[in-house]
């Protein structure tokens, strides 16, 4: 089962917004949530590994380009 990073990020952002106080606990909690949101964003938009398929070199095309 894959993680739903977008939903997790939304919940963390809502928790961040709910901790709007100026007390030390709220500030530290927002800092911690900010780190978690950054980690979720990194995971959410990470490029998936893929296989790169090389194309065969075309000598005719290369020679035509150098003559232009």
Secondary structure, 3 states (H helix, E strand, C coil): CCCCHHHHHHHHHHHHHHCCCCCHHHHHHHHHHHHHHHHHHHHHCCCCCCCCCCCCCCHHHHHHHHCC
